[in-house]
Amino acid sequence: MIWPAEESGGSRKTFLEHLEDLRKTLVRSLIALVVGMIIAVPAAPYVLKILKIPLARAGKDPEAFLKVFNVLGGFNLSMLIVMLSGLLISAPFIVFFIAGFIFPGLTKKERSVIVEFSGVALLLFIGGVCMGYFLMLPVALDVLFGVGKWIGVQTDFVSAADYVTFCLYLLLAFGLSFELPVVLVALGYMGLIGSKMLRSARAYAVVIILLFAMVVTPTTDMFSMLMMALPMIFLYEVSIWIIWYRERYGKKDQLID
């Protein structure tokens, strides 16, 4: 079994060479995760303070509401924050490494496009995390506490580890969801998809986005789901127009002849 070479017109890669590329991708991703965790170590107390703010806005006293239930609770909580925060920090770089493995046959010019897009991808990831923190997280907490009150369950305290996991996974999901236009535009610039194809698949894309939002959002209310789905649908439309503009006005600079 063989794969395309890294340079057009070069020799093809063997199965073992492809496995070596996979090993390098895993090593680079692991290094990125470790670096992210190292960065997160001194920031862990501040991360917890930041995550307490939406809880206070939801009407709960974080100091009384978040509890640990065993001797190792504080240590385990700090390790959890370091691990998940490290994953949050390293996620854009891990995605970049995985993209490099999935598309091993890119030319130098094509790889330069991905490098250029990586800056946009990082900004979109940060934008998604910010939207998740400032908009989605307070709404999700209000809905969850409201449902508990409606069903007749008084929530006086919760596990701090459960709360941190809930918050950081939600922020990670929002950050990754905002990478959609980068993936689509990069594929469009490589000639693998076109604006016409994306337009024809719009209805299916909307359904898939709604299902993704329904699965990822921690609450079951329609408003929370739409808060994630609507920006993704908007970014999908933006991707179509960017690819269309490239097809119409950038043919001389097409990466794929």
Secondary structure, DSSP 8 states (H G I E B T S, - for coil): -EE--SSTTS--EEHHHHHHHHHHHHHHHHHHHHHHHHHHHHHHHHHHHHHHHHHHHTT--HHHHEE--STTHHHHHHHHHHHHHHHHHHHHHHHHHHHHHH-TT--HHHHHHHHHHHHHHHHHHHHHHHHIIIIIHHHHHHHHHHHHHHHT-----EEHHHHHHHHHHHHHHHHHHTTHHHHHHHHHHTTSS-HHHHHHTHHHHHHHHHHHHHHHSSS--HHHHHHHHHHHHHHHHHHHHHHHHHHHH-GGG-S--
